[in-house]
Amino acid sequence: MATPSWTIDKVKRDIVEKSWKGKTKKGSDQRGKHKGLVVVPYVKGLSEAYTRILKSHGIATANRPRRTLRNILVHPKDKVRDEEKTE
């Protein structure tokens, strides 16, 4: 199931706003520090390291779940048995 485009746009806006407001402990400005955004599936243990590596290169990450409650529980159509199918 694809992630809705509005959620990706919201994450991008949030990251841009944070980069404009962001200041380090030394007080230096962090504006324009992000080179881009990568949206990747979340994998426990791997995503944290991947995010840390990309952050050191100025690339922001957004993790999304591979499986959600929606795609586990929602099945809009009943399965059709082979003998009920037409050729």
C-alpha positions as CSV (number, residue, x, y, z in Angstrom):
1,M,0.0,0.0,0.0
2,A,1.4,3.4,-1.0
3,T,1.8,6.2,1.5
4,P,-0.6,9.1,0.8
5,S,1.3,12.0,-0.9
6,W,-0.1,14.5,1.7
7,T,1.7,12.7,4.5
8,I,5.0,12.8,2.7
9,D,4.4,16.5,1.9
10,K,3.7,17.2,5.6
11,V,6.9,15.5,6.7
12,K,8.9,17.5,4.2
13,R,7.4,20.7,5.4
14,D,8.1,19.8,9.1
15,I,11.7,19.0,8.3
16,V,12.2,22.3,6.3
17,E,10.6,24.3,9.2
18,K,12.9,22.6,11.7
19,S,15.9,23.3,9.6
20,W,15.0,27.0,9.5
21,K,14.5,27.1,13.2
22,G,17.4,24.8,14.1
23,K,20.4,26.1,16.0
24,T,23.2,24.1,17.4
25,K,24.5,24.4,20.9
26,K,27.2,26.8,19.7
27,G,24.5,29.0,18.2
28,S,25.5,28.5,14.6
29,D,22.7,28.6,12.1
30,Q,21.6,25.3,10.5
31,R,19.5,26.8,7.6
32,G,19.8,25.0,4.3
33,K,21.8,22.2,5.8
34,H,19.5,19.4,4.5
35,K,20.3,18.2,1.0
36,G,17.2,16.1,0.7
37,L,14.7,13.7,2.2
38,V,14.6,9.9,1.9
39,V,11.5,7.9,2.8
40,V,12.4,4.3,3.7
41,P,10.6,1.4,5.3
42,Y,11.3,1.0,9.0
43,V,13.4,-2.0,10.0
44,K,14.2,-2.4,13.7
45,G,17.9,-1.9,14.4
46,L,18.8,-1.0,10.8
47,S,16.7,2.2,10.4
48,E,18.3,3.9,13.3
49,A,21.8,3.3,12.0
50,Y,20.8,4.2,8.4
51,T,19.2,7.5,9.7
52,R,22.3,8.4,11.7
53,I,24.6,7.8,8.6
54,L,22.4,9.9,6.3
55,K,22.1,12.7,8.9
56,S,25.9,13.0,9.0
57,H,25.7,13.7,5.2
58,G,22.9,16.3,5.6
59,I,20.1,14.0,4.3
60,A,16.9,13.8,6.3
61,T,15.0,10.5,6.6
62,A,11.4,9.6,7.2
63,N,10.6,6.1,8.2
64,R,7.3,4.4,7.4
65,P,6.0,1.0,8.5
66,R,6.2,-1.9,6.2
67,R,3.0,-3.4,7.6
68,T,0.2,-1.3,9.1
69,L,-3.0,-2.3,10.9
70,R,-4.9,-1.1,7.9
71,N,-3.2,-3.5,5.4
72,I,-3.4,-6.4,7.9
73,L,-7.1,-5.9,8.8
74,V,-8.8,-4.4,5.8
75,H,-9.7,-6.8,2.9
76,P,-12.3,-5.0,0.8
77,K,-13.2,-8.0,-1.4
78,D,-14.1,-11.6,-0.5
79,K,-11.9,-14.2,-2.1
80,V,-13.6,-16.0,-5.0
81,R,-13.1,-19.8,-5.1
82,D,-11.8,-21.4,-8.4
83,E,-15.1,-23.2,-9.0
84,E,-17.0,-19.9,-8.9
85,K,-14.8,-18.2,-11.5
86,T,-15.8,-18.0,-15.1
87,E,-13.3,-18.6,-17.8
